[in-house]
Amino acid sequence: MKKLSYLFILPLCLMASSCTMMVKGIAKLAVKDYNDYTHTNISNIQLIDAKGNKKQFNNLFTGKTVYLYAWDNKRLSAAQEKSYRLLQDRFAKYPDVVFANLNIGSDTASNAFKLADDASSAEFRKILKINDPASLIIGKDGSILAYKGPKPDDKIVVDYVLYEARNGVNGTKSAKRLIKGVNKHEKFKTDQLRDWYSTHFSKSPDDKLSFSISTTN
């Protein structure tokens, strides 16, 4: 897994404009694969809950943007659990955003769905090749908007990408917009981003921004 941090890299470059551009370029490369499979719609896949009940995805999450956290027998660490819980807390004020867990391994978890072993889920199962826990953001129409997208501890990035997904924006587009919107002083350039930050986090973005971007193998 790669991890990129503006707070770590930019001071080493003494805030040089050319270095800022380099870091932004690397960050954009890190998010370019978020839009893999954005033409894939998973509305018809069948999910099985902990009680063994089988339900179709679009019936479970009608009109919702879904942050789908998937793993393969690798449970979340305590730190990951905390970051995930805090992310859910920050989005509790948005009724059109829901969080769901998907276990694609062989173990069982009381709070996770499993994929049904049928034709409707077969294609989706093929693209879920992950080594570490990974997130997928699913739009209200069932389309994948972010594949192996930002993780819960990618604060600011994950919040902005998930927020924009509510309007059907794919993860690569929104992440690049966020990256482009940071200036060499590590602050937002635009009123739109400043207003979003103030409203979403309930505080002013006066301090230097610190955020990371993760990619999952």
N, C-alpha and C positions, 0 to 999 in steps of 0.2 A: 504494500500500500504506500502511495506517495502522499506526502503531506507538505503543503506550501503555506507559508505564513508571511504576510506583509510586515508584521511587526518585527519579525526576525530578520528578513532580508533587507528591507529598505534602509535601516540605520547603518548597515555595513557599507552601503553605497553612498553614504553621506548625502542622501537625498538628491543625488544627481538625476537629472531628467532622463538621461539615457538609460540609467539603471531602472528607473521606474517603468519605462517602456518595456525593458527586458522582463521584469517581474510580471508585468501585466500579460506579456506574450506567453510566458510559461503558464500562468494561471488560466489563460484562455485555452491552452492545449489540454490542461487537466480536465476541463469541463466539456470538451468537444464531443465526447462519447456519451454524454447524458442523453443526447437525442437519438441514440441507437434504438431501433425498434419503435420509433414514434408513429409508424404507420400500423403498429400492431394494436388491435383492440381485444381486450380480454373480458368484455361484457358477458360472454356466454360460458366462461369457465365455471366449473363446479367446485365449490369449497366444502370441506367437511369440518364441522365444529367439534369441540371436545366431547360432545354427547353423541357423535356419530351422525348428526343430521346433515344432509346434503342440501346445499342451496346454491343458486346461481348468483354470480358476482353482482350483476346489475340489479337483482332483487334485494340483495343485502345492502347495497350502497347507492340506491337511486338518488340522483341529483347531488352526490357528494364527491368532493376531491379526496382521494384516499392516499395517505402515506402508508405504503405497504412495506413493512420491515421483514425481510426474509433471511433465514439462516438454515444451515445444513448441519445439524447436530452440534454446532458451536454456539453455546449459550452466551448471552451477553455478559460481559464483565460487570462488576459493581459500578465502575465509572460509566460504562455505556448505558446501563440501566438508569443511572441518575440523569445523564444527558437526555435520554429518551423521555423520561418523565418530565423534565423541565421543558422540553420542546412541546409536549402535549399540554402542559400548563399554559404556555404562551399562546397556544392556538385554541384554548378553551372558549375564547370569546367569538370564535368564528363557527357558527353552527353548520356551515357547509363543508367543514374539514373534519375527517375522521381518521383514526389510526387503527391499523389492523396488523396482526402478526401472522406470518406464514412460515411454517416449518416444512422444509422440503426434504428433511432427513428422515431417519427411522425412529428417532426418539419421540416421546410424547410431551406435550406441554398443555396445561389447562387453559392458557390464554392464547393459543395459536390455532389457526386453521391449518388443514392439510389439503393438498390437491387431490381431487378425485382421480381415480385411475380410469379415465375414459377419453374418448376422442376429443371432446371439447377442451380438455386441459393438456393434451399431448404436446401441442405446439408451444404452449407457454412453458411447459416443463423443460423443453429443449433449450430455451434461452436462459433458464435459471441455473447457469453453471457458475457457482460462487464458492470461493474459499473462505471468505470472511462474511459476517453479517452484512447485508446490502439493502439499500432502500430503493424502492420504485415508487414514483409518484404517478398516480392514475387520475386522469381527468374525469370530469362529470359524465362524459359520454363513454367512458371505459377505455379510452386510448392511453397508452403509456406516454407520459410527458417527460419523465426522467427515468432513465435506466441506469441502475447502479449509481444513483444520484448522491447528493450531499447527505452526510450522516448527521445524526442528532448533535454531535459535538462540533460540527462546522457552523457555529453560531454566526448569524447575520446571513451567510450564504444559504444555509438550509431554510432559514426563515423567509428570505426574499424569494427563493425559488418556489417554495411551497405556497407562499402568498400569491405569487403571480400565476401559479397553476390553477388557482380558483377561477381565473379568467381564460383558461385554456392555453396559456403560454408555455412552450416546452422549456425544459430545464437548461439546455445550452443557451438559448436566446436570453432568458432572464439572468442567468449567471454572468454571461458576457456583458449584459447591460450594467449589472452591478459593478463588475470589475472596471469597465470603462468609466463608470461614474465616480471613481476614486482618484483624487489628484495626488500630486507628488508630496503633498503635506499630510497624506493619509486621512483626508477628509472628503466628504461628498462634494461633488461639483454642482449638483442640481437641487433645486427646491423640491422636485418630486421625490428624490431619494431621502432628502432630509425630512420632509413631511412624513413619508412612510415610516422612517425609523422612529421619529418622535411619537407617532400614533401607535405603532406596533409595540415598541419597547417601553412606552410611557416615560421617556426621558429624552433630553436633547442630545444630539450627536456632536457635542462640543469638543469632546476629547478625541485624540487620534483613534482611528479605527483599528481594530485588531481582529482578524479573522483568518481561518484556514480553509483549505479546499482539499478534500479527500477523494481518492479514486479507489475503487474496489476491483481486485483481480477476479 
